[in-house]
Amino acid sequence: MPAFPIYTTSAMRKLEELAAPASGTLMERAGAAAAEFARSLCGDTAKAVLVVAGPGNNGGDAFEVAAHLRRWFFRVSVVFSGERDKLPEDAQAALGKWEAAGGTLLHDVPGEPRFDLAVDGLFGTGLARPLAGTHGTLVEKLNALGVPILAIDVPSGIDADTGAIMGCAVRASHTVTFIAHKPGLLTLDGPDHCGELKLDTLGLDPVRLLEPEGMLLDADILGRAIRPRPSNFHKGQAGSVAVLGGAAGMVGAALIAGRAALKCGAGRVYLGLLTPRPPYVDYTQPELMLRKPKELLERGVVDVLVAGPGMGKADPARRLLAAALAAPVPIVLDADALNMIAASRALAASLAKRKMATILTPHPAEAGRLLGLTTGGVQADRIASARALAQRYRSSVVLKGNGSVIAAPDGKFWINPSGNPGMASAGMGDALAGMIAALVAQGADPLQALLAGVYLHGAAADALVASGLGPAGITASEVIDRARVLLNRRS
């Protein structure tokens, strides 16, 4: 059974409908869960808490929270931004509980009292338009309080499906979300506004009720991608990788990809460099074998190709890419390979016709070129963009960025939680391409290799930060070395 399912807003509504007959009032459960989390954030002593309740069901959750905290002797102030008569039925009942407990309603954030915690119950998954006017002002006041903020289900102003900021958004220190993960909490701007994210299923098993649309990756993916090596093992069983790229002035990109493939377990790694005067050996990593690019495309020479790192877009690169797309082996396409495909109908057609596994690793600008969109258009809905790429090019795709999105041609998607801003440096994408290729070469299913490679790439950078080496100044080479350590812990 999937451990970390992801559902979009429409699917969450369906889940709630399916759960309602057997679960009692989900609002009561959500309110109790959020109140317990708020109490844990405040500690044992009674403290002052500001609760902001909006005009819908998220506001009802907030009233439930407020009533619980008041019964636990917290000093609770509630700001209500809505109309009582227009509240949904369950939310009206929750408001009644708050008032029955002796609570009153304010219409604005008090100027004088000092709060120890604020609870954001303004808007949840149902937000359909940008926050402005009174609601936008409330968000600004919440963010200006200078105290921890607990968001209920979704930070107000964050699109639950895309992670986009809807005009303005609460920047929470903690978020408790219910039943299952929402994609907008895991990608684009969502993680920066969620703070520490906690999932409470409210006692439900969503997967038994409705097949999930997506999955959140975790460290277990590494164990599923590779198996422990027996003692009777030789380099031929670890597969071979060829990296095609490294035009003049960009040899380093191909070297990084090759080193990543080598250090993540490939038995043999070849470099087919396009620079006019390639070296005979990489003195820093002499295990890498340099060959003429065309030699590496002969049948049976290698098990998997990486094309694109430092490849350039000149005629020799285009001819080499066309030949690589025709090769009967899995291929990882990155960087200039993606840009050339975006600019050539012939290359795009060759890609779509491939029968062997193909993996694309674009960043948002490259994805935009492949889809005929702006970078902003890609980022506006990262999941839809990744799915569109996978379907159009009949490939497995990772759309890189905060909360990288992986998509398969059948529409399934995954979001990766590992990684940090220290990865915003040159060579990181080259390292990822090499890692994925190494896992494919060692026998992993290409999609599983992509999932594991993306998670491993981010986890290695996280391990560097945890050890004090970053986030500023992390290099791709350091990520490769740390990835080797993590991979061997799992294999």
C-alpha positions, -999 to 999 in steps of 0.1 A, spaced: 0 0 0 14 35 -9 26 52 23 25 88 11 -3 95 -14 -10 129 -29 -44 141 -40 -55 173 -58 -84 194 -45 -110 177 -67 -98 143 -55 -98 155 -19 -134 165 -21 -142 131 -35 -123 115 -6 -143 136 19 -175 125 3 -165 88 5 -153 91 41 -182 111 54 -208 83 60 -184 63 82 -163 90 98 -186 113 116 -178 150 113 -144 154 97 -144 190 108 -145 180 144 -116 156 139 -96 181 120 -102 208 147 -92 184 175 -60 174 156 -50 210 149 -57 220 185 -35 193 198 -7 204 175 -12 240 186 -10 230 222 22 211 216 37 242 200 27 263 230 40 240 256 24 232 289 17 267 302 -15 285 291 -6 312 265 -23 337 243 -33 324 209 -48 343 180 -71 323 157 -81 338 123 -112 321 109 -124 325 73 -157 323 56 -157 286 47 -150 252 61 -114 262 69 -130 288 92 -150 260 108 -118 241 115 -105 273 132 -136 276 154 -131 240 165 -95 248 174 -104 279 193 -131 260 213 -106 233 223 -79 257 233 -103 278 254 -114 247 273 -77 240 279 -74 274 295 -55 292 267 -63 329 262 -79 328 228 -88 356 205 -108 349 174 -109 371 143 -138 361 119 -136 373 83 -169 362 69 -207 362 73 -223 340 99 -253 332 78 -232 321 48 -210 296 67 -214 260 57 -235 239 81 -206 222 99 -188 255 102 -219 272 118 -220 244 143 -183 249 151 -189 287 156 -218 278 180 -193 257 200 -169 286 203 -197 309 215 -211 283 238 -176 282 254 -179 319 261 -159 330 231 -166 362 212 -156 374 177 -133 402 166 -132 417 131 -96 426 130 -63 416 145 -59 434 179 -32 460 180 -21 457 216 -21 421 229 10 400 225 3 365 212 25 334 215 10 316 185 -13 325 156 -36 299 139 -44 305 102 -78 292 94 -86 318 68 -87 298 36 -78 262 28 -80 241 -4 -110 259 -18 -94 292 -26 -103 301 -62 -90 337 -66 -61 359 -54 -64 373 -19 -70 410 -18 -88 436 1 -97 427 37 -84 391 34 -51 403 19 -47 428 47 -54 400 73 -26 379 57 -2 408 59 -10 414 96 -6 377 104 28 377 87 38 408 106 30 395 141 65 380 145 52 349 162 49 312 151 20 306 128 2 273 125 -17 269 92 -47 247 91 -46 223 61 -30 249 37 -14 283 44 -40 308 32 -31 322 -2 -12 290 -14 -29 272 -43 -33 236 -29 -28 221 -64 1 241 -78 19 258 -48 15 292 -65 9 323 -43 -26 336 -49 -19 374 -46 -3 370 -11 1 341 13 6 333 50 41 323 57 35 297 84 61 282 107 41 250 108 13 235 88 -10 206 97 -27 191 67 -54 165 68 -62 131 53 -35 132 26 -8 154 11 -18 181 -14 7 188 -42 8 226 -36 23 220 -2 52 201 -17 63 221 -47 70 257 -61 63 282 -33 44 258 -10 73 245 10 85 280 18 51 289 32 43 257 50 72 256 73 73 223 91 46 201 75 27 176 95 1 151 81 -28 138 101 -49 113 83 -78 118 108 -79 80 112 -87 74 75 -69 52 50 -73 74 18 -58 48 -5 -85 23 3 -111 49 -5 -96 64 -37 -66 55 -59 -40 83 -54 -31 106 -82 5 110 -71 30 99 -45 56 116 -22 90 100 -25 109 88 6 142 71 13 128 36 7 129 43 -30 167 37 -29 163 1 -17 137 -6 -43 160 6 -71 191 -14 -64 199 -47 -48 229 -57 -26 258 -71 -46 267 -107 -41 303 -115 -34 307 -132 -68 303 -100 -88 322 -84 -116 322 -50 -134 302 -63 -163 273 -69 -140 273 -33 -130 267 -21 -165 283 5 -187 274 42 -193 284 65 -220 282 103 -217 279 123 -249 287 160 -247 316 182 -236 319 206 -265 347 232 -265 346 252 -232 320 228 -217 340 197 -210 334 200 -173 297 192 -177 304 158 -193 331 151 -167 307 157 -139 281 134 -154 307 107 -160 321 110 -124 286 108 -110 279 76 -130 312 61 -119 308 69 -82 272 58 -81 281 23 -92 284 19 -129 310 -8 -139 324 12 -168 319 48 -178 329 62 -211 331 99 -223 324 108 -259 336 144 -260 328 168 -287 357 192 -280 381 194 -310 410 184 -289 398 159 -263 423 148 -236 435 112 -236 427 108 -200 409 126 -171 438 129 -147 415 137 -118 393 106 -125 415 83 -147 390 55 -144 369 73 -170 375 60 -205 376 85 -234 364 74 -268 352 90 -300 315 97 -296 304 76 -326 323 46 -313 301 46 -282 269 43 -303 279 10 -319 256 -18 -308 267 -36 -277 293 -11 -265 273 4 -236 241 -3 -217 228 33 -212 235 67 -227 236 102 -213 233 129 -239 234 167 -234 259 178 -207 280 205 -223 269 192 -257 264 226 -274 240 231 -303 263 231 -333 258 208 -363 281 180 -349 261 180 -317 228 177 -336 241 149 -357 254 130 -327 221 135 -308 201 122 -338 223 91 -338 219 87 -300 181 88 -302 183 59 -327 204 38 -304 187 7 -290 195 14 -254 180 36 -226 190 72 -227 190 101 -203 185 135 -220 197 167 -203 207 203 -210 216 210 -246 200 177 -258 167 190 -246 172 224 -262 180 209 -295 150 187 -294 128 217 -286 142 235 -317 139 206 -341 108 188 -352 128 160 -366 146 153 -333 113 156 -314 97 131 -337 127 107 -333 123 110 -295 86 103 -296 92 72 -317 118 56 -295 111 21 -283 137 20 -255 133 38 -222 139 76 -224 144 99 -194 142 137 -196 156 159 -169 146 195 -178 147 226 -155 117 249 -160 132 270 -188 141 238 -208 106 224 -201 91 256 -214 110 253 -247 99 216 -251 62 226 -245 62 259 -263 55 277 -231 72 305 -211 91 295 -179 63 311 -159 37 291 -178 55 259 -168 58 270 -132 22 280 -130 13 243 -128 44 221 -125 25 188 -122 5 195 -154 37 205 -172 56 174 -162 27 152 -172 24 170 -206 61 165 -213 59 128 -204 29 122 -226 41 143 -255 75 127 -257 66 93 -244 92 95 -217 97 95 -180 104 131 -169 117 150 -139 108 187 -139 136 200 -116 131 227 -90 117 231 -55 97 200 -51 109 183 -83 80 166 -101 85 132 -118 59 121 -143 53 89 -163 36 87 -197 5 71 -181 -1 103 -160 12 90 -127 34 116 -108 57 118 -78 70 148 -59 105 147 -43 109 162 -8 147 160 -6 171 188 -16 178 224 -6 187 258 -21 224 250 -20 218 229 -51 214 261 -71 249 259 -86 265 248 -118 269 211 -126 241 198 -104 220 187 -133 249 170 -149 255 151 -117 218 140 -116 219 127 -151 250 106 -143 234 92 -111 202 81 -129 222 65 -157 243 46 -132 212 31 -116 198 21 -150 231 5 -159 230 -16 -127 197 -31 -136 171 -7 -121 139 -2 -140 144 31 -157 114 48 -140 126 35 -106 161 47 -114 147 81 -121 128 83 -89 157 70 -68 182 92 -86 162 123 -79 157 115 -43 194 105 -38 206 137 -55 186 159 -31 193 137 0 231 140 -7 228 178 -7 207 177 25 234 155 42 260 181 33 240 209 49 234 187 80 271 183 83 278 220 81 289 222 44 262 245 30 238 255 18 260 282 3 289 269 -17 278 233 -22 294 219 -54 281 191 -77 313 171 -70 306 172 -32 270 160 -39 284 131 -59 307 120 -32 280 122 -5 255 104 -28 279 74 -29 279 72 9 241 73 11 237 48 -18 260 23 0 241 25 32 210 13 13 226 -13 -10 
